């Protein structure tokens, strides 16, 4: 088996796991930040909730429905950003977006590296970035729906 095959298998396994059992999948009544997101191409819709205090994302969750990639990306995102300073969350948003749309950033993305497999399917990149755009809108309190079009 080639290394590419092993990475593809890992990518699929993690995506399937997070789609079947998404982490932090619930509404958050006491969220200080909230945003909705919609991917018209795929029909994905989600709401991201965040509790931000002292410049730290203390807690984060999401609800909604979407394809496996969209749900898995949102689940992975919530695990990655909890407890992180807002500045680091925004940097992570930029690095994930770059990894999926341009070139791999020169940093370690840890478990989020599995999302790099989406680059092989350009039509699915918007599915993977929806949760990240929605979290970004929540953090900056944009007040509008994040869309991937």
N, C-alpha and C positions, 0 to 999 in steps of 0.2 A: 504494500500500500504506500502511495506517495504521501508526503507531508500535507499536500493540498487536500487529499482525501480525508486525512485525519482531522484537519481543521474544519473542513466542511461538515464532517460527522459531529464534531463538538459543537459547531455553530447550530446545527439542526437540533441536537439534543437539548441545548440550553434554551433555544427559542421555544421548542415544544414544551419543556418543563415550565417555563414562565408563562406560557399561554394557558396550559392546563391548570396551573395553580398560581395565578398572579399574586405577587406580594403586595401588601399595602393597598388592596382593592377594597376601598370603603370610602364613604363620604366622611368629611371631617367637620363637625358642627362648629368647632371653635377655631377654624382656620382664620388666619389674619390675611391671607392672600388666596385668590381663587381665579381661575380662568377656564374658559371652554375652548376646545379645539375641534376642528372638523377637516377631514380630508375628503373633498367631494369626489375625487377620482375613485376611491375605494369604499367610501361610505363610513369610514372610521369616525366616531364621535367620542370625545372624552372630556371630562372635567378634572382638572388637577387642583388639589388643595395643598396649601403649605402654611405651616405655622412658623413665622419668622420672628425672632426676638434677638435683640442685641447683634443684629447683622449675621445671625446664624440660622440656617434652616433646621429648626428643631424637630419638625415632623413633616411628612409629606405623604399624600395618598392620591388615589385616582379612582374614578368610576367611569363607566361607559362601555361601548362595544366597538369591536373592530376585528380586523384580521389578526392572525397569529403574530405577525411581525410587530404590528402596532401595539398589541397588548403586551407582548414580551418586552418591547423597548420601554414602555411605560413602567413595567414592573422592575426591570433592571435599573431604570433611572431612579426610582424611589429609593432603592437600596443604596445607590451610589451617592445620592446627595444629602441624605439624612445626616445631620450633625455637621455639615460643611458650611463654611462662611459663604455668604452670598457671592462674593467676588470669585471664589473658587468654583461655585456652581455655574456662574456666567462663563468662566474660562472653560469649564468642562462642556458647556453647551456649544461654544465656538469650536472646540476640538472635536467633538462628536460630529458636528455639522461638516467640518472640514474632512474628517475621515470618510464620511459617507458621500461627499460631493466633489472633493478636490483630490487631495493627496493625504496620506496618513500623517497626522501631526507628529512632531518630534517629541513625544511624551508617552509615558506609560498609562494606558487607559484601563489596565487591570482587566477585570471580568467583562467590562464593556467592549473589549476587543472582539468578542463574538459577533457584535453588530457589524463588523467590517465585512462579513460575508454578504451583506445586503448589497454592497457595491456591485456584485455580480449580476444583480437584477435591478437595473436602473429604474424601472417602473415602480419598484417597491421602496425606493429611498424615502419617498414622502411618507410612507407608512411608518418607517423607523424614526423619522425626525418629528412627527406630529407631537408626541408627548413632550419633547424637548422644547419645541416652539411654544407649546402651551405653558410649560413651566416658566419659560422666559417671560411670557406675557403676564403670568401671575406675579412673578417677582417684581417686575417693573410696574405692575398695576396698570397695564395698558388699557384695560377696560373694554377691549374688543375681542372677538373670537379669533383665535389663531387658526390660520388656514395654510395649507401647504401648496396652494395654487399661486 
